[in-house]
Amino acid sequence: MLEGLGSVSKIPELQRRILYTFLLLAVYRVGVFIPTPGIDNAALLAFFEQARGSMLGLMDMFAGGALSSFSIFALGIMPYISSSIILQLLTVAIPHLERLSKEGETGRRKITQYTRYGTIILSVIQGFGIAYGLQHMASPSGAPIVLQPGLSFIIMTVITLTAGTAFIMWLGETITEKGIGNGISLIIFAGIVCRLPAGIVSTWDLYVAGELHFLVVLFILILMVAVVAAIVFVEAGQRRIPVQYAKRIVGRKMYGGQTTHLPLKINSAGVIPPIFASSVIMFPATIANFAPQGWMKDISEYLMPGRLGYELLYVAFIFFFCFFYTAVTFKPDDVAENMKKFGGYVPGIRPGKKTAEYIEDILEKLTFSGAIYVSAVCVLPSILITQFNIPFYFGGTSLLIVVGVAMDTAGQVESHLLTRQYEGFMKKGHIARRR
């Protein structure tokens, strides 16, 4: 692996991409510490300390700590993800969007433009809800969080938070285009990783203070290692469908006659389901957390991580997005048609429709298994850790995102190395990238 990393220095383009990615992520982390005007930061931090382990804690994790400090990036990238979800759902229901999705690069740019508009609209709505709610909230000691509440504070906050989200959206898209890896995923990755040292220090302080037993700390470490190992094992796992290509004579040359395989990942949706599921749950929970009505407070408490209602809803959304995202990104009919066009077939299966049905049947079973795996990784460690009152960002969701994004990014780096005939990270085997 070290030899593979050493090969990066031989590719100037890859060096520029990696450096560009780190610079933009550094810009994002600097913005996390720029506060929004009109907030008593001490009172806000005390409030979030009391809300640790709740939905607000989860939202703060995805925002990289920007929500607890109420910086200009307080909304994070979640409005963009929510807008992407809505557009993908509408693509299935609205013929115009469906046509755009099939028009290649031109259609994709148009859908991306709609996603940006949706991001701004959602940011305004969430920014207004947070600004309005903060005016009615106070720290545990009774100190008001907003120094000068009123319409001017709401307008200023909505504009600031919306502009911050728009800038993060631009950062993510620029990283994807000119850097290395998926920009949106890397921004979430950076937010989680930057908070892990604070979580380690917090856990150590609890241990030193005698609030955590040594065996509990050891159990948490073993659990984290086991979860990481399980993620790496499953993410690299594939179901390989054998494909045989018949011999064809074109002019004086013979083509085909070879045996290959169609790789299908166990978790073809990657880290998308937990991110999307969290985003969907966060939207109503954001309004519920800051609303003064009593019944809204009940909804907020019901949707706290670790509660049965939240976990059941979370698992249901994970299953939905596993199947939905796989159905959107992988078309068995198109794969079967392309195989038939080039003389390929699955041994024992008729080309065409029967092959598509065969692939779809295997894909459904793999997706169901992948959904169970993602749900177990995201929910079970979080439930166990919540019982021990450990910071929530040690949960399975954060580990799945961190490991999954790291594997994806490493896979892209290795692809750049292999296309230029350099050794990859591993001499034996390669890191499997998601489609």
C-alpha positions in Angstrom: 0.0 0.0 0.0 2.9 2.4 0.8 4.4 1.6 -2.6 1.1 2.5 -4.2 0.9 5.8 -2.3 4.5 6.5 -3.4 3.3 6.1 -7.0 1.0 9.1 -6.6 4.1 11.4 -6.7 4.7 10.2 -10.3 1.4 11.5 -11.6 1.1 15.4 -11.5 -2.6 15.4 -12.4 -3.4 13.1 -9.5 -1.3 15.2 -7.2 -3.2 18.3 -8.3 -6.6 16.6 -7.8 -5.7 15.4 -4.3 -4.2 18.8 -3.3 -7.3 20.6 -4.7 -9.6 18.3 -2.7 -7.7 18.9 0.6 -7.7 22.7 0.0 -11.5 22.8 -0.6 -12.1 20.6 2.5 -9.9 23.0 4.5 -12.0 25.9 3.3 -15.1 24.1 4.5 -13.6 23.4 7.9 -12.6 27.1 8.3 -16.2 28.1 7.5 -17.5 25.8 10.3 -15.9 28.2 12.8 -17.3 31.5 11.4 -20.3 32.2 13.6 -23.7 33.6 12.6 -24.3 37.1 14.1 -26.8 37.6 16.9 -26.2 34.4 18.9 -24.9 33.9 22.4 -22.5 31.0 21.7 -22.0 30.1 25.3 -25.8 29.6 25.8 -26.0 27.7 22.6 -23.2 25.3 23.5 -24.8 24.7 26.9 -28.1 23.9 25.1 -26.4 21.4 22.7 -24.5 19.8 25.6 -27.9 19.0 27.1 -29.2 17.8 23.7 -26.3 15.4 23.1 -27.5 12.0 21.8 -30.7 13.5 20.5 -31.7 14.3 16.9 -29.9 17.6 17.2 -26.7 15.7 18.0 -27.1 13.7 14.9 -27.7 16.8 12.8 -24.6 18.4 14.3 -22.6 15.3 13.4 -23.6 15.6 9.7 -22.9 19.4 9.8 -19.4 18.7 11.2 -20.1 20.6 14.5 -21.3 23.7 12.6 -24.8 23.5 14.1 -23.7 23.5 17.8 -21.6 26.6 17.1 -24.3 28.0 14.7 -21.8 28.9 12.1 -22.6 30.1 8.6 -22.6 26.4 7.6 -25.1 25.4 10.3 -27.5 23.7 7.8 -24.7 21.7 6.3 -25.2 19.7 3.1 -28.5 18.1 4.2 -30.7 20.5 2.2 -28.8 19.5 -1.0 -29.3 15.8 -0.2 -33.0 16.3 0.6 -33.4 18.1 -2.7 -31.6 15.2 -4.5 -34.0 12.7 -2.9 -37.0 14.7 -4.0 -35.8 15.0 -7.6 -35.0 11.3 -7.8 -38.4 10.5 -6.6 -40.1 12.9 -9.0 -38.0 11.5 -11.9 -40.1 8.3 -11.5 -43.4 10.2 -11.3 -43.0 13.1 -13.8 -42.4 12.2 -17.5 -40.5 15.4 -18.2 -37.9 14.6 -15.6 -37.8 11.0 -16.8 -37.0 12.1 -20.3 -34.3 14.4 -19.0 -32.7 11.5 -17.1 -32.3 9.6 -20.4 -30.8 12.5 -22.4 -27.3 12.0 -21.1 -25.1 14.8 -20.0 -27.5 17.6 -21.1 -30.4 16.1 -19.1 -28.1 15.5 -16.1 -27.1 19.1 -16.0 -30.7 20.2 -16.2 -31.7 17.9 -13.3 -28.6 19.2 -11.3 -29.9 22.7 -11.9 -33.3 21.8 -10.5 -31.6 20.2 -7.5 -29.8 23.4 -6.8 -33.0 25.4 -6.9 -34.6 22.9 -4.6 -31.6 23.2 -2.2 -32.1 27.0 -1.9 -35.9 26.5 -1.3 -35.3 23.9 1.4 -32.5 26.0 3.0 -34.8 29.0 3.3 -37.5 26.8 4.9 -35.1 25.2 7.4 -33.3 28.4 8.1 -36.6 30.1 8.9 -37.6 27.2 11.2 -34.3 27.3 13.0 -34.2 31.1 13.4 -37.8 31.2 14.6 -37.3 28.4 17.0 -34.0 29.8 18.5 -35.8 32.9 19.6 -38.0 30.9 21.9 -35.2 28.8 23.4 -32.7 29.3 26.2 -29.8 27.5 27.8 -30.3 25.2 30.9 -29.4 28.2 33.1 -32.2 30.3 31.5 -29.9 32.5 29.3 -31.6 33.4 26.0 -29.7 32.0 22.9 -30.7 34.9 20.6 -29.4 38.3 21.8 -31.8 40.5 19.9 -34.8 38.5 18.6 -37.1 39.9 15.9 -37.8 40.0 12.2 -34.4 41.4 11.4 -32.7 38.4 13.1 -34.8 35.9 11.2 -34.1 37.6 7.8 -30.4 37.8 8.5 -30.2 34.2 9.7 -32.1 32.8 6.8 -29.9 34.7 4.3 -26.7 33.7 6.1 -27.6 30.0 6.4 -28.9 29.7 2.8 -25.7 31.3 1.4 -23.7 29.0 3.5 -25.5 25.9 2.2 -25.2 27.2 -1.4 -21.4 27.6 -0.9 -21.1 24.1 0.5 -23.0 22.8 -2.4 -20.6 24.5 -4.8 -17.6 23.1 -2.8 -19.0 19.5 -3.1 -19.7 19.8 -6.8 -16.3 21.3 -7.5 -14.5 18.5 -5.6 -16.4 15.9 -7.6 -15.5 17.6 -10.9 -11.9 18.8 -10.3 -10.8 16.8 -7.2 -10.8 13.2 -6.2 -13.8 11.3 -4.8 -17.4 12.3 -4.4 -17.5 15.9 -3.0 -20.7 15.7 -1.0 -19.7 12.4 0.7 -16.2 13.8 1.4 -17.7 16.9 3.1 -19.8 14.7 5.4 -16.7 12.4 5.9 -14.6 15.5 6.9 -17.2 16.6 9.4 -17.4 13.2 11.1 -13.6 12.6 11.1 -12.8 16.0 12.5 -15.1 15.3 15.5 -13.6 11.9 16.3 -10.6 13.2 18.3 -13.0 15.2 20.5 -15.1 12.1 21.0 -12.0 10.1 22.0 -11.0 12.8 24.5 -14.6 12.9 25.9 -14.6 9.1 26.3 -11.2 9.2 28.0 -12.4 11.9 30.4 -15.4 9.8 31.3 -13.1 6.8 32.0 -10.7 8.9 34.1 -13.6 10.3 36.1 -14.8 6.8 36.8 -18.1 7.1 34.9 -17.0 4.5 32.4 -15.6 1.1 33.4 -12.5 -0.2 31.7 -14.4 -3.2 30.3 -17.0 -0.9 28.8 -14.3 1.1 27.0 -12.7 -2.1 25.8 -16.1 -3.4 24.6 -16.6 -0.1 22.6 -13.2 -0.5 21.0 -13.8 -4.1 20.0 -17.2 -3.2 18.7 -15.8 -0.4 16.5 -13.1 -2.7 15.1 -15.6 -5.4 14.4 -18.0 -3.0 12.7 -15.1 -1.6 10.5 -14.0 -5.1 9.6 -17.6 -6.1 8.7 -18.0 -3.0 6.6 -14.8 -3.6 4.6 -15.6 -7.3 4.2 -19.1 -6.7 2.9 -18.3 -3.6 0.8 -15.7 -5.6 -1.1 -18.0 -8.6 -1.5 -19.4 -9.4 -4.9 -21.8 -11.9 -6.5 -20.2 -12.8 -9.9 -22.6 -13.9 -12.6 -20.8 -15.9 -15.3 -21.1 -14.5 -18.8 -20.1 -16.4 -22.0 -19.5 -14.5 -25.3 -20.1 -16.5 -28.5 -17.5 -16.4 -31.3 -18.2 -13.9 -34.1 -16.3 -13.4 -37.3 -16.1 -9.8 -38.5 -14.2 -9.6 -41.8 -11.1 -11.6 -41.3 -11.0 -11.3 -37.5 -12.7 -13.5 -34.9 -14.2 -11.8 -31.8 -15.7 -13.3 -28.6 -15.4 -16.8 -27.4 -14.3 -15.7 -23.9 -15.8 -16.2 -20.5 -16.1 -13.3 -18.1 -18.5 -12.3 -15.3 -21.0 -9.6 -14.3 -20.1 -8.4 -10.7 -23.0 -7.4 -8.5 -22.2 -5.9 -5.1 -24.0 -6.9 -2.0 -24.5 -3.3 -1.1 -24.7 -1.6 -4.4 -26.2 1.6 -2.9 -23.2 2.2 -0.7 -23.5 4.9 2.0 -26.4 6.6 0.2 -29.3 4.8 2.1 -28.2 5.9 5.7 -27.4 9.5 4.5 -30.7 9.8 2.7 -32.7 8.2 5.5 -31.1 10.5 8.1 -31.9 13.5 5.8 -35.5 12.5 5.5 -36.0 12.1 9.3 -34.1 15.3 10.0 -36.4 17.6 8.0 -39.5 17.1 10.2 -37.3 16.7 13.3 -35.7 20.1 12.7 -39.1 21.9 12.8 -40.2 19.8 15.7 -37.1 20.6 17.8 -37.6 24.4 17.4 -41.4 24.6 17.5 -42.9 25.9 20.8 -46.1 23.6 20.5 -46.2 20.8 23.0 -47.3 18.1 20.5 -44.3 19.1 18.3 -42.0 18.5 21.3 -43.5 15.0 21.7 -42.7 14.3 18.0 -39.1 15.6 18.6 -38.6 13.3 21.6 -40.2 10.3 19.7 -37.6 10.8 16.9 -34.6 10.9 19.2 -31.8 8.4 18.2 -32.0 5.3 20.4 -35.8 5.5 20.7 -37.8 2.7 19.2 -39.8 5.0 16.9 -36.7 6.6 15.4 -34.9 3.3 14.9 -37.9 1.6 13.2 -38.4 4.6 11.0 -34.7 4.7 10.2 -34.5 1.0 9.2 -37.7 1.4 7.1 -36.1 4.3 5.2 -32.8 2.4 4.8 -34.6 -0.5 3.2 -36.6 1.9 0.9 -33.5 3.8 -0.3 -31.5 0.6 -0.8 -34.1 -0.7 -3.2 -34.9 2.7 -4.7 -31.3 3.7 -5.4 -30.4 0.3 -6.8 -33.4 0.4 -9.1 -32.5 3.9 -10.3 -28.8 3.2 -10.9 -28.9 -0.4 -12.2 -31.2 -1.5 -15.1 -31.3 -5.3 -15.6 -33.2 -4.9 -18.9 -30.4 -2.6 -20.3 -27.7 -4.9 -19.1 -29.4 -8.0 -20.7 -30.0 -6.1 -23.9 -26.3 -5.0 -24.2 -25.1 -8.6 -23.5 -27.4 -9.9 -26.2 -26.3 -7.3 -28.7 -22.6 -8.3 -28.3 -23.4 -12.1 -28.3 -23.1 -12.6 -24.5 -25.3 -14.9 -22.5 -25.5 -16.4 -19.0 -24.9 -20.2 -19.3 -28.3 -22.0 -18.9 -30.3 -18.8 -19.3 -32.0 -17.6 -22.5 -30.7 -14.2 -23.7 -33.0 -11.2 -23.5 -35.9 -11.1 -21.2 -35.1 -14.3 -19.3 -31.6 -13.0 -18.6 -33.0 -9.7 -17.3 -35.4 -11.6 -15.0 -32.5 -13.7 -13.8 -30.3 -10.7 -13.0 -33.2 -8.9 -11.4 -34.0 -11.8 -9.1 -30.4 -12.0 -8.0 -30.2 -8.3 -7.6 -33.3 -8.2 -5.4 -31.9 -10.9 -3.1 -28.6 -9.1 -2.8 -30.3 -5.7 -2.2 -32.4 -7.3 0.6 -29.2 -8.7 2.2 -27.5 -5.4 1.8 -30.3 -3.6 3.4 -30.2 -5.9 6.4 -26.4 -5.4 6.6 -26.7 -1.6 6.4 -29.5 -1.5 9.0 -27.6 -3.7 11.4 -24.4 -1.6 11.1 -26.2 1.7 11.5 -28.7 0.7 14.2 -27.3 -2.0 16.5 -24.0 -0.3 17.5 -25.9 3.0 18.0 -28.4 1.4 20.3 -25.7 -0.3 22.4 -23.5 2.8 22.6 -26.5 5.0 23.5 -27.2 2.8 26.5 -23.7 3.6 27.8 -24.1 7.3 27.2 -21.3 7.6 24.8 -21.2 10.5 22.2 -23.5 9.5 19.3 -20.9 10.0 16.5 -19.3 6.8 17.6 -22.3 5.0 16.2 -22.5 2.6 13.2 -23.8 5.3 10.8 -20.7 7.4 11.1 -18.4 4.4 10.8 -20.3 3.2 7.7 -20.0 6.6 6.1 -16.3 7.0 7.0 -15.2 3.6 5.9 -17.4 3.6 2.8 -16.2 7.0 1.6 -12.6 6.1 2.3 -12.9 2.9 0.3 -14.6 4.8 -2.6 -11.9 7.5 -2.6 -9.1 5.0 -2.4 -10.7 3.1 -5.3 -10.7 6.3 -7.4 -7.0 7.0 -6.6 -6.2 3.4 -7.6 -8.1 3.7 -10.8 -5.9 6.7 -11.7 -2.8 4.7 -10.9 -3.9 1.7 -12.9 -4.8 3.7 -16.0 -1.2 5.0 -16.1 0.2 1.5 -15.5 1.4 2.0 -12.0 0.9 -0.5 -9.2 -2.3 0.0 -7.2 -2.5 0.1 -3.4 -2.4 -3.7 -3.2 -0.3 -6.0 -5.4 -2.9 -8.7 -5.0 -6.5 -7.7 -5.6 -7.9 -4.2 -6.0 -10.3 -2.0 -4.1 -13.8 -2.5 -5.6 -15.5 0.8 -6.5 -19.2 1.3 -6.5 -21.0 1.9 -9.7 
